[in-house]
Amino acid sequence: MLLNLCGTYAILPLGKNDMIDNATQFGAAVASARKALGLTQRELALAINSGERFIVDLEAGKPTAQLGKALAAAKAVGLRLTATGISQA
């Protein structure tokens, strides 16, 4: 899967239309996007007001990572998360 990060493309460990359906895949996507931007784990942690240990755990696929911080990290590296398959009432 190619991820467009403001004109930069990063290769993620997923197929073209695969969904991220576990913490390991999400962490790998964050790590790939972070590296494509040339950021260290420490720099990403500082950008989201978190500890470096959180980024290490998130990228390693820790399933108990705090959702708010995980979403902040994803946003900081340019990952865009969308909800699909949800019908609007």
C-alpha positions in Angstrom: 0.0 0.0 0.0 1.3 3.4 -0.9 0.7 6.2 1.6 0.8 9.8 0.4 2.4 12.0 3.0 2.2 15.6 1.6 3.9 14.5 -1.7 6.0 11.8 -0.2 5.1 8.2 -0.6 5.8 5.5 1.9 5.3 1.8 1.4 3.2 0.2 4.0 3.1 -3.5 4.8 -0.4 -3.9 3.4 -1.9 -4.6 0.0 -3.6 -2.0 -2.1 -7.0 -2.2 -0.5 -6.2 -4.0 2.8 -7.6 -2.8 6.0 -5.5 -2.2 9.1 -7.2 -4.6 11.5 -4.8 -5.1 14.3 -2.4 -3.2 16.5 0.7 -4.6 14.8 -0.4 -3.3 11.4 -1.3 0.1 12.8 2.0 0.4 14.5 3.8 -0.6 11.3 1.9 2.0 9.4 2.8 4.7 11.9 6.5 3.6 11.9 6.6 3.6 8.1 5.1 7.0 7.8 7.3 8.4 10.5 10.4 7.1 8.8 9.3 8.5 5.4 9.1 11.9 7.1 12.6 11.5 8.5 11.4 11.7 12.1 12.9 9.9 15.0 10.6 8.2 17.6 11.7 10.9 20.0 10.7 13.7 17.7 7.3 12.1 17.1 6.8 11.7 20.8 7.7 15.4 21.4 5.3 16.4 18.6 2.3 14.7 20.3 3.4 15.6 23.9 4.1 12.0 24.8 7.0 9.8 25.9 9.3 8.0 23.5 8.4 4.7 25.2 4.8 5.2 24.0 5.9 5.5 20.4 8.2 2.5 20.8 5.3 0.4 22.1 2.8 1.7 19.5 5.1 0.9 16.6 5.7 -2.5 18.1 2.0 -3.2 18.0 1.2 -3.0 21.7 -2.6 -3.7 21.7 -3.2 -1.6 24.9 -1.8 1.7 23.5 -4.1 4.6 24.4 -6.4 5.4 21.5 -6.1 9.2 21.8 -2.4 9.2 21.7 -2.3 6.6 18.9 -4.6 8.7 16.8 -2.5 11.8 17.6 0.6 9.9 16.4 -1.1 8.8 13.2 -2.2 12.3 12.5 1.2 13.8 13.2 2.8 11.5 10.6 0.1 12.2 8.0 -1.9 9.0 8.3 -5.6 9.7 7.4 -8.0 7.4 9.0 -11.5 7.1 7.5 -14.6 5.1 8.6 -16.0 3.0 5.8 -19.1 0.8 5.7 -21.1 3.0 8.1 -24.5 3.9 7.0 -25.8 7.4 7.8 -29.3 7.5 9.3 
